[in-house]
Amino acid sequence: MKKSGQQASSLRIILAILIVLIFLGSIVEFYFAKQYITDAAIKYNQSTAATNSTSYRSAAKKLQNDITQYQPVADKAATVFVSSQDYQNKMIGDLKKYAANDNITISNYTFDKTAASVNVVIANPVKFTNLIKFIKEIETNTPKMQLNGIDISSVQNNNGYVTVKPLTIKAYTK
């Protein structure tokens, strides 16, 4: 019987050692698994940061290219309207230039500040074709000006010439 008692106590000792070894193995395995997951997370964060950085750089570069590409359009849009403080000087300068180009003499300007418009008196008679060119230049001007109305009558015994009553020209202001 003694023999079976020793065998049971030996088995208990072996079992206790196995339980301790399994417990220690679990701790070591947990440590290595934690280290592997930490390394994988660091690698993932680095690759995500690099991807985000690259995509942010490419988006910023695209925006910069768009700004450069559309800058002429923005500049043109800014010139469509003249400031309400400067419209008189701008209108006089443009009208004088167009009148000189088309052989028209402007004898007087009268500004209406509330309507941002000017009444222009043209020396009569004026050649009809020159008047048409003058009106076209006014209508296609930048900043925008618009002729509000015109009263024309033909000149007797003078083909191609007309008399014009004062023109009212409106400026589009900011």
N, CA, C and O of each residue as an XYZ file, in Angstrom:
696
protein
N       0.784     -1.176      0.000
C       0.000      0.000      0.000
C       0.833      1.249      0.000
O       0.428      2.302     -0.494
N       1.964      1.111      0.546
C       2.828      2.247      0.603
C       3.158      2.701     -0.799
O       3.309      3.897     -1.051
N       3.265      1.809     -1.662
C       3.619      2.104     -3.010
C       2.548      2.962     -3.659
O       2.909      3.908     -4.359
N       1.294      2.712     -3.486
C       0.241      3.494     -4.098
C       0.139      4.854     -3.443
O      -0.281      5.783     -4.133
N       0.478      5.067     -2.192
C       0.487      6.354     -1.497
C       1.547      7.244     -2.073
O       1.325      8.440     -2.263
N       2.692      6.682     -2.354
C       3.736      7.494     -2.956
C       3.340      7.880     -4.366
O       3.640      8.985     -4.819
N       2.712      7.037     -5.015
C       2.323      7.334     -6.371
C       1.288      8.461     -6.383
O       1.360      9.317     -7.265
N       0.357      8.508     -5.481
C      -0.655      9.552     -5.426
C      -0.019     10.879     -5.056
O      -0.360     11.910     -5.635
N       0.914     10.868     -4.085
C       1.569     12.129     -3.706
C       2.467     12.605     -4.836
O       2.575     13.814     -5.038
N       3.107     11.735     -5.572
C       3.930     12.132     -6.717
C       3.042     12.743     -7.802
O       3.388     13.745     -8.428
N       1.888     12.107     -8.003
C       0.983     12.656     -9.013
C       0.474     14.036     -8.617
O       0.311     14.900     -9.478
N       0.219     14.260     -7.324
C      -0.206     15.575     -6.846
C       0.874     16.614     -7.075
O       0.578     17.735     -7.488
N       2.105     16.261     -6.815
C       3.231     17.174     -7.015
C       3.371     17.484     -8.507
O       3.558     18.639     -8.890
N       3.283     16.474     -9.327
C       3.395     16.675    -10.783
C       2.247     17.567    -11.263
O       2.457     18.463    -12.080
N       1.046     17.325    -10.761
C      -0.110     18.123    -11.133
C       0.071     19.573    -10.691
O      -0.245     20.496    -11.443
N       0.570     19.773     -9.495
C       0.799     21.139     -8.992
C       1.841     21.846     -9.852
O       1.685     23.025    -10.168
N       2.901     21.136    -10.233
C       3.950     21.717    -11.079
C       3.367     22.057    -12.448
O       3.654     23.120    -12.999
N       2.561     21.169    -12.990
C       1.936     21.447    -14.297
C       1.024     22.668    -14.235
O       1.020     23.476    -15.164
N       0.257     22.817    -13.165
C      -0.622     23.986    -13.025
C       0.205     25.258    -12.953
O      -0.149     26.255    -13.583
N       1.295     25.248    -12.203
C       2.171     26.425    -12.108
C       2.796     26.719    -13.468
O       2.860     27.879    -13.876
N       3.258     25.687    -14.178
C       3.858     25.890    -15.502
C       2.832     26.448    -16.493
O       3.151     27.332    -17.288
N       1.615     25.936    -16.444
C       0.558     26.458    -17.336
C       0.274     27.929    -17.001
O       0.112     28.751    -17.902
N       0.215     28.251    -15.719
C      -0.026     29.622    -15.294
C       1.106     30.541    -15.762
O       0.855     31.622    -16.295
N       2.360     30.100    -15.558
C       3.505     30.904    -16.008
C       3.529     31.011    -17.543
O       3.869     32.065    -18.080
N       3.173     29.940    -18.242
C       3.107     29.973    -19.712
C       2.041     30.953    -20.199
O       2.248     31.648    -21.194
N       0.915     31.014    -19.515
C      -0.152     31.956    -19.880
C       0.314     33.393    -19.707
O       0.005     34.247    -20.538
N       1.056     33.671    -18.633
C       1.576     35.025    -18.394
C       2.550     35.405    -19.506
O       2.467     36.506    -20.051
N       3.469     34.507    -19.847
C       4.444     34.792    -20.907
C       3.722     34.972    -22.245
O       4.061     35.875    -23.009
N       2.738     34.131    -22.533
C       1.991     34.240    -23.778
C       1.222     35.564    -23.830
O       1.181     36.224    -24.869
N       0.624     35.941    -22.720
C      -0.082     37.224    -22.662
C       0.880     38.379    -22.931
O       0.526     39.296    -23.673
N       2.062     38.367    -22.366
C       3.062     39.420    -22.572
C       3.433     39.537    -24.058
O       3.464     40.641    -24.601
N       3.714     38.403    -24.715
C       4.093     38.431    -26.126
C       2.918     38.884    -27.017
O       3.121     39.607    -27.992
N       1.708     38.461    -26.681
C       0.536     38.882    -27.461
C       0.329     40.395    -27.323
O       0.026     41.071    -28.306
N       0.493     40.926    -26.105
C       0.362     42.360    -25.878
C       1.420     43.118    -26.676
O       1.121     44.145    -27.285
N       2.630     42.627    -26.676
C       3.719     43.280    -27.424
C       3.432     43.257    -28.932
O       3.679     44.249    -29.618
N       2.924     42.157    -29.444
C       2.596     42.044    -30.865
C       1.488     43.026    -31.243
O       1.584     43.698    -32.270
N       0.448     43.117    -30.432
C      -0.666     44.037    -30.706
C      -0.195     45.493    -30.631
O      -0.609     46.311    -31.452
N       0.652     45.825    -29.672
C       1.189     47.192    -29.554
C       2.002     47.552    -30.795
O       1.847     48.646    -31.337
N       2.860     46.648    -31.247
C       3.662     46.902    -32.452
C       2.770     47.078    -33.685
O       3.009     47.960    -34.509
N       1.745     46.237    -33.805
C       0.838     46.340    -34.947
C       0.080     47.672    -34.917
O      -0.126     48.285    -35.964
N      -0.335     48.123    -33.733
C      -1.057     49.399    -33.613
C      -0.154     50.573    -33.985
O      -0.602     51.499    -34.661
N       1.089     50.552    -33.565
C       2.040     51.616    -33.904
C       2.258     51.661    -35.415
O       2.255     52.730    -36.025
N       2.448     50.475    -36.006
C       2.662     50.417    -37.458
C       1.428     50.933    -38.213
O       1.571     51.639    -39.210
N       0.231     50.592    -37.754
C      -1.003     51.046    -38.384
C      -1.147     52.566    -38.270
O      -1.506     53.235    -39.240
N      -0.866     53.103    -37.087
C      -0.957     54.559    -36.896
C       0.025     55.305    -37.795
O      -0.304     56.358    -38.341
N       1.223     54.759    -37.948
C       2.210     55.408    -38.801
C       1.766     55.387    -40.264
O       1.896     56.389    -40.967
N       1.251     54.262    -40.716
C       0.813     54.189    -42.114
C      -0.414     55.062    -42.350
O      -0.541     55.660    -43.418
N      -1.322     55.150    -41.373
C      -2.496     56.014    -41.500
C      -2.078     57.468    -41.515
O      -2.601     58.254    -42.304
N      -1.141     57.839    -40.652
C      -0.665     59.222    -40.622
C       0.001     59.586    -41.944
O      -0.195     60.688    -42.457
N       0.772     58.681    -42.487
C       1.433     58.953    -43.768
C       0.397     59.090    -44.883
O       0.512     59.966    -45.740
N      -0.608     58.226    -44.868
C      -1.666     58.306    -45.880
C      -2.435     59.610    -45.746
O      -2.684     60.293    -46.739
N      -2.811     59.958    -44.518
C      -3.538     61.209    -44.291
C      -2.689     62.401    -44.693
O      -3.186     63.338    -45.317
N      -1.431     62.373    -44.346
C      -0.531     63.470    -44.688
C      -0.431     63.625    -46.197
O      -0.459     64.743    -46.713
N      -0.317     62.517    -46.902
C      -0.232     62.552    -48.357
C      -1.540     63.062    -48.959
O      -1.524     63.885    -49.874
N      -2.665     62.578    -48.452
C      -3.948     63.021    -49.001
C      -4.195     64.494    -48.686
O      -4.756     65.211    -49.515
N      -3.783     64.964    -47.491
C      -3.927     66.386    -47.168
C      -3.043     67.224    -48.088
O      -3.463     68.276    -48.568
N      -1.829     66.759    -48.330
C      -0.931     67.503    -49.217
C      -1.487     67.554    -50.632
O      -1.441     68.600    -51.278
N      -2.012     66.433    -51.118
C      -2.546     66.431    -52.481
C      -3.808     67.299    -52.565
O      -4.016     67.978    -53.570
N      -4.645     67.286    -51.536
C      -5.837     68.149    -51.537
C      -5.434     69.616    -51.495
O      -6.026     70.438    -52.193
N      -4.441     69.951    -50.690
C      -3.967     71.338    -50.615
C      -3.370     71.774    -51.946
O      -3.576     72.906    -52.382
N      -2.636     70.881    -52.587
C      -2.043     71.212    -53.888
C      -3.133     71.422    -54.941
O      -3.031     72.326    -55.770
N      -4.180     70.585    -54.908
C      -5.284     70.744    -55.850
C      -5.989     72.076    -55.616
O      -6.324     72.775    -56.573
N      -6.216     72.432    -54.357
C      -6.844     73.719    -54.068
C      -5.985     74.879    -54.552
O      -6.501     75.847    -55.110
N      -4.689     74.784    -54.342
C      -3.779     75.832    -54.810
C      -3.830     75.953    -56.328
O      -3.834     77.063    -56.861
N      -3.869     74.825    -57.025
C      -3.969     74.841    -58.491
C      -5.295     75.456    -58.940
O      -5.335     76.220    -59.904
N      -6.391     75.116    -58.228
C      -7.694     75.688    -58.570
C      -7.694     77.201    -58.370
O      -8.227     77.937    -59.201
N      -7.106     77.663    -57.283
C      -7.028     79.102    -57.029
C      -6.249     79.790    -58.133
O      -6.661     80.835    -58.637
N      -5.120     79.203    -58.507
C      -4.306     79.785    -59.575
C      -5.061     79.762    -60.898
O      -5.017     80.733    -61.653
N      -5.747     78.671    -61.182
C      -6.467     78.527    -62.450
C      -7.609     79.526    -62.554
O      -7.833     80.090    -63.625
N      -8.340     79.758    -61.457
C      -9.523     80.597    -61.507
C      -9.267     82.038    -61.061
O     -10.214     82.819    -60.959
N      -8.028     82.406    -60.798
C      -7.716     83.773    -60.378
C      -8.122     84.806    -61.427
O      -8.665     85.848    -61.059
N      -7.881     84.563    -62.726
C      -8.335     85.547    -63.719
C      -9.849     85.770    -63.685
O     -10.313     86.890    -63.900
N     -10.611     84.724    -63.422
C     -12.065     84.856    -63.347
C     -12.444     85.717    -62.141
O     -13.327     86.570    -62.234
N     -11.774     85.491    -61.016
C     -12.050     86.285    -59.821
C     -11.675     87.744    -60.045
O     -12.399     88.646    -59.625
N     -10.544     87.974    -60.708
C     -10.137     89.351    -61.008
C     -11.149     90.034    -61.913
O     -11.498     91.194    -61.693
N     -11.620     89.325    -62.924
C     -12.612     89.880    -63.849
C     -13.912     90.188    -63.111
O     -14.519     91.236    -63.332
N     -14.340     89.284    -62.240
C     -15.578     89.491    -61.488
C     -15.468     90.710    -60.572
O     -16.447     91.428    -60.371
N     -14.282     90.943    -60.021
C     -14.088     92.094    -59.138
C     -14.195     93.409    -59.895
O     -14.501     94.438    -59.293
N     -13.949     93.400    -61.202
C     -13.994     94.642    -61.980
C     -15.369     94.937    -62.561
O     -15.559     96.007    -63.139
N     -16.325     94.041    -62.434
C     -17.647     94.271    -63.001
C     -18.329     95.450    -62.317
O     -19.003     96.241    -62.975
N     -18.163     95.573    -61.024
C     -18.759     96.662    -60.275
C     -17.669     97.620    -59.820
O     -16.570     97.195    -59.464
N     -17.971     98.894    -59.832
C     -17.041     99.911    -59.369
C     -17.521    100.361    -57.993
O     -18.717    100.304    -57.705
N     -16.599    100.807    -57.141
C     -17.010    101.250    -55.812
C     -17.827    102.527    -55.925
O     -17.614    103.333    -56.831
N     -18.757    102.706    -55.005
C     -19.647    103.870    -55.062
C     -18.881    105.174    -54.850
O     -19.381    106.235    -55.224
N     -17.685    105.129    -54.261
C     -16.877    106.329    -54.076
C     -16.146    106.715    -55.356
O     -15.949    107.903    -55.612
N     -15.740    105.741    -56.164
C     -14.896    106.006    -57.327
C     -15.639    105.996    -58.656
O     -15.016    106.187    -59.700
N     -16.937    105.782    -58.650
C     -17.612    105.573    -59.934
C     -17.578    106.812    -60.817
O     -17.515    106.682    -62.039
N     -17.617    108.020    -60.232
C     -17.627    109.228    -61.059
C     -16.334    109.371    -61.858
O     -16.370    109.600    -63.067
N     -15.201    109.239    -61.186
C     -13.914    109.354    -61.877
C     -13.755    108.268    -62.936
O     -13.276    108.533    -64.038
N     -14.158    107.049    -62.598
C     -14.044    105.932    -63.538
C     -14.930    106.162    -64.761
O     -14.508    105.927    -65.893
N     -16.159    106.622    -64.526
C     -17.077    106.855    -65.644
C     -16.566    107.976    -66.548
O     -16.577    107.836    -67.771
N     -16.124    109.076    -65.964
C     -15.625    110.191    -66.777
C     -14.437    109.744    -67.613
O     -14.365    110.038    -68.806
N     -13.504    109.032    -66.984
C     -12.334    108.548    -67.720
C     -12.711    107.637    -68.873
O     -12.199    107.790    -69.983
N     -13.608    106.683    -68.616
C     -14.030    105.754    -69.667
C     -14.798    106.471    -70.776
O     -14.567    106.212    -71.957
N     -15.714    107.374    -70.401
C     -16.503    108.083    -71.407
C     -15.625    108.986    -72.275
O     -15.833    109.079    -73.485
N     -14.643    109.652    -71.658
C     -13.718    110.496    -72.441
C     -12.922    109.645    -73.429
O     -12.727    110.033    -74.581
N     -12.469    108.494    -72.970
C     -11.690    107.610    -73.834
C     -12.532    107.118    -75.007
O     -12.073    107.146    -76.149
N     -13.760    106.669    -74.742
C     -14.622    106.167    -75.806
C     -15.008    107.292    -76.761
O     -15.058    107.079    -77.973
N     -15.280    108.480    -76.239
C     -15.645    109.616    -77.091
C     -14.479    109.976    -78.014
O     -14.689    110.239    -79.198
N     -13.270    109.989    -77.489
C     -12.093    110.295    -78.308
C     -11.897    109.223    -79.382
O     -11.562    109.548    -80.521
N     -12.100    107.958    -79.033
C     -11.964    106.869    -80.006
C     -12.957    107.003    -81.167
O     -12.655    106.622    -82.299
N     -14.151    107.552    -80.871
C     -15.232    107.573    -81.856
C     -15.518    108.968    -82.412
O     -16.562    109.190    -83.026
N     -14.593    109.910    -82.200
C     -14.743    111.286    -82.716
C     -16.040    111.942    -82.260
O     -16.749    112.558    -83.055
N     -16.340    111.805    -80.983
C     -17.522    112.426    -80.380
C     -17.026    113.415    -79.335
O     -16.067    113.137    -78.615
N     -17.682    114.571    -79.254
C     -17.320    115.591    -78.272
C     -18.380    115.614    -77.176
O     -19.568    115.795    -77.441
N     -17.921    115.427    -75.939
C     -18.832    115.510    -74.791
C     -18.686    116.913    -74.221
O     -17.587    117.342    -73.872
N     -19.816    117.628    -74.129
C     -19.740    119.011    -73.667
C     -20.043    119.161    -72.183
O     -19.664    120.176    -71.598
N     -20.715    118.191    -71.538
C     -21.040    118.354    -70.118
C     -21.387    116.998    -69.488
O     -21.898    116.093    -70.148
N     -21.088    116.895    -68.183
C     -21.457    115.736    -67.365
C     -22.253    116.254    -66.173
O     -21.875    117.257    -65.567
N     -23.348    115.586    -65.831
C     -24.105    115.919    -64.632
C     -24.377    114.603    -63.894
O     -25.019    113.702    -64.433
N     -23.882    114.505    -62.658
C     -24.021    113.258    -61.896
C     -25.239    113.293    -60.988
O     -25.567    114.315    -60.385
N     -25.901    112.140    -60.909
C     -26.985    111.918    -59.952
C     -26.455    110.879    -58.967
O     -26.418    109.686    -59.268
N     -26.043    111.350    -57.780
C     -25.387    110.456    -56.810
C     -26.339    109.390    -56.268
O     -25.912    108.278    -55.957
N     -27.620    109.722    -56.153
C     -28.548    108.737    -55.581
C     -28.773    107.568    -56.521
O     -29.011    106.448    -56.067
N     -28.704    107.806    -57.823
C     -28.945    106.730    -58.790
C     -27.651    106.179    -59.378
O     -27.695    105.274    -60.211
N     -26.501    106.705    -58.962
C     -25.194    106.304    -59.516
C     -25.230    106.376    -61.033
O     -24.840    105.439    -61.730
N     -25.712    107.523    -61.530
C     -25.792    107.690    -62.979
C     -25.262    109.065    -63.369
O     -25.043    109.928    -62.519
N     -25.059    109.247    -64.670
C     -24.556    110.508    -65.205
C     -25.363    110.868    -66.452
O     -25.678    110.013    -67.279
N     -25.684    112.141    -66.561
C     -26.290    112.662    -67.789
C     -25.162    113.244    -68.612
O     -24.413    114.095    -68.133
N     -25.036    112.793    -69.849
C     -23.956    113.207    -70.736
C     -24.549    114.003    -71.887
O     -25.453    113.540    -72.583
N     -24.018    115.226    -72.076
C     -24.451    116.061    -73.185
C     -23.401    115.957    -74.282
O     -22.224    116.247    -74.067
N     -23.850    115.537    -75.467
C     -22.958    115.368    -76.614
C     -23.151    116.552    -77.551
O     -24.275    116.983    -77.806
N     -22.019    117.078    -78.065
C     -22.089    118.172    -79.038
C     -22.723    117.651    -80.323
O     -22.281    116.651    -80.889
N     -23.769    118.346    -80.775
C     -24.519    117.923    -81.957
C     -24.127    118.754    -83.167
O     -23.646    119.870    -82.976
N     -24.293    118.307    -84.351
C     -24.692    116.972    -84.778
C     -23.521    115.994    -84.659
O     -22.360    116.401    -84.620
N     -23.841    114.712    -84.601
C     -22.838    113.666    -84.493
C     -23.109    112.618    -85.568
O     -24.256    112.343    -85.919
N     -22.043    112.053    -86.070
C     -22.176    111.021    -87.101
C     -22.829    109.785    -86.469
O     -22.411    109.331    -85.404
N     -23.848    109.252    -87.130
C     -24.628    108.141    -86.587
C     -23.764    106.917    -86.300
O     -23.910    106.305    -85.242
N     -22.866    106.544    -87.214
C     -22.030    105.352    -87.009
C     -21.101    105.539    -85.806
O     -20.840    104.591    -85.065
N     -20.605    106.764    -85.619
C     -19.754    107.034    -84.447
C     -20.564    106.920    -83.157
O     -20.065    106.418    -82.150
N     -21.798    107.381    -83.188
C     -22.674    107.284    -82.017
C     -22.939    105.823    -81.662
O     -22.921    105.453    -80.488
N     -23.180    105.006    -82.661
C     -23.430    103.574    -82.420
C     -22.195    102.922    -81.796
O     -22.335    102.138    -80.858
N     -21.003    103.221    -82.285
C     -19.764    102.682    -81.696
C     -19.613    103.128    -80.250
O     -19.251    102.338    -79.378
N     -19.896    104.409    -80.005
C     -19.801    104.972    -78.653
C     -20.747    104.238    -77.704
O     -20.360    103.873    -76.594
N     -21.976    104.026    -78.140
C     -22.968    103.332    -77.307
C     -22.535    101.886    -77.051
O     -22.692    101.382    -75.939
N     -21.999    101.226    -78.057
C     -21.542     99.837    -77.881
C     -20.415     99.771    -76.854
O     -20.389     98.870    -76.016
N     -19.486    100.719    -76.916
C     -18.392    100.729    -75.944
C     -18.908    100.970    -74.524
O     -18.394    100.388    -73.568
N     -19.910    101.817    -74.389
C     -20.515    102.050    -73.061
C     -21.139    100.760    -72.546
O     -20.923    100.370    -71.398
N     -21.903    100.109    -73.392
C     -22.626     98.897    -72.974
C     -21.703     97.717    -72.671
O     -22.056     96.850    -71.871
N     -20.530     97.670    -73.296
C     -19.615     96.549    -73.066
C     -18.485     96.914    -72.105
O     -17.519     96.164    -71.969
N     -18.601     98.037    -71.454
C     -17.570     98.515    -70.536
C     -17.489     97.644    -69.289
O     -18.485     97.068    -68.851
N     -16.294     97.558    -68.727
C     -16.084     96.954    -67.412
C     -15.363     97.990    -66.580
O     -14.265     98.388    -66.968
N     -15.891     98.454    -65.476
C     -17.117     98.040    -64.796
C     -18.353     98.396    -65.601
O     -18.337     99.273    -66.464
N     -19.405     97.692    -65.290
C     -20.622     97.739    -66.094
C     -21.283     99.110    -66.058
O     -21.522     99.678    -64.992
N     -21.575     99.632    -67.259
C     -22.382    100.846    -67.435
C     -23.495    100.489    -68.401
O     -23.330     99.645    -69.281
N     -24.650    101.157    -68.220
C     -25.775    100.859    -69.089
C     -26.468    102.157    -69.469
O     -26.728    103.016    -68.627
N     -26.756    102.276    -70.739
C     -27.491    103.420    -71.265
C     -28.958    103.233    -70.912
O     -29.560    102.224    -71.281
N     -29.547    104.204    -70.193
C     -30.942    104.057    -69.764
C     -31.939    104.485    -70.820
O     -33.091    104.051    -70.790
N     -31.527    105.317    -71.742
C     -32.449    105.745    -72.784
C     -31.740    106.686    -73.737
O     -30.701    107.255    -73.402
N     -32.302    106.849    -74.926
C     -31.680    107.725    -75.917
C     -32.785    108.336    -76.769
O     -33.764    107.679    -77.121
N     -32.598    109.614    -77.089
C     -33.541    110.311    -77.956
C     -32.740    110.870    -79.126
O     -31.941    111.791    -78.955
N     -32.957    110.309    -80.321
C     -32.189    110.666    -81.516
C     -33.143    111.244    -82.562
O     -34.276    110.789    -82.717
N     -32.654    112.246    -83.264
C     -33.415    112.740    -84.419
C     -32.434    113.028    -85.553
O     -31.291    113.418    -85.316
N     -32.890    112.833    -86.771
C     -31.989    113.017    -87.917
C     -31.823    114.508    -88.218
O     -32.677    115.327    -87.878
N     -30.712    114.835    -88.860
C     -30.402    116.208    -89.231
C     -30.805    116.401    -90.694
O     -30.444    115.601    -91.557
N     -31.564    117.480    -90.964
C     -32.004    117.771    -92.331
C     -30.796    118.107    -93.208
O     -29.886    118.806    -92.762
N     -30.780    117.631    -94.412
C     -29.754    117.922    -95.421
C     -28.343    117.526    -94.975
O     -27.367    118.069    -95.494
N     -28.215    116.615    -94.048
C     -26.895    116.171    -93.599
C     -26.968    114.654    -93.387
O     -27.168    114.192    -92.263
N     -26.810    113.895    -94.449
C     -26.944    112.442    -94.390
C     -25.912    111.829    -93.451
O     -24.737    112.197    -93.468
N     -26.365    110.904    -92.647
C     -25.473    110.171    -91.760
C     -25.244    110.857    -90.423
O     -24.524    110.324    -89.579
N     -25.842    112.034    -90.205
C     -25.669    112.757    -88.942
C     -27.005    112.828    -88.202
O     -28.077    112.895    -88.804
N     -26.895    112.810    -86.859
C     -28.078    112.876    -86.000
C     -27.823    113.862    -84.868
O     -26.679    114.216    -84.581
N     -28.905    114.300    -84.229
C     -28.784    115.075    -82.989
C     -29.242    114.159    -81.860
O     -30.167    113.361    -82.010
N     -28.572    114.301    -80.740
C     -28.850    113.432    -79.594
C     -29.127    114.298    -78.379
O     -28.367    115.213    -78.065
N     -30.227    113.997    -77.698
C     -30.514    114.672    -76.431
C     -29.619    114.030    -75.372
O     -29.064    112.960    -75.618
N     -29.460    114.653    -74.197
C     -28.552    114.096    -73.176
C     -28.826    112.613    -72.888
O     -29.971    112.177    -72.763
N     -27.732    111.868    -72.789
C     -27.800    110.438    -72.485
C     -27.742    110.230    -70.980
O     -26.975    110.902    -70.291
N     -28.543    109.307    -70.462
C     -28.442    108.937    -69.055
C     -27.762    107.572    -69.001
O     -28.251    106.593    -69.565
N     -26.624    107.529    -68.309
C     -25.822    106.299    -68.222
C     -25.722    105.908    -66.757
O     -25.307    106.711    -65.922
N     -26.098    104.687    -66.447
C     -26.043    104.179    -65.069
C     -24.812    103.316    -64.882
O     -24.450    102.517    -65.745
N     -24.173    103.496    -63.727
C     -23.026    102.658    -63.352
C     -23.489    101.657    -62.306
O     -24.280    101.996    -61.426
N     -23.006    100.439    -62.395
C     -23.307     99.432    -61.379
C     -22.222     99.499    -60.323
O     -21.052     99.233    -60.598
N     -22.622     99.860    -59.106
C     -21.651    100.069    -58.017
C     -21.832     99.023    -56.942
O     -22.876     98.381    -56.825
N     -20.774     98.873    -56.158
C     -20.814     97.940    -55.024
C     -21.483     98.630    -53.850
O     -21.627     98.032    -52.784
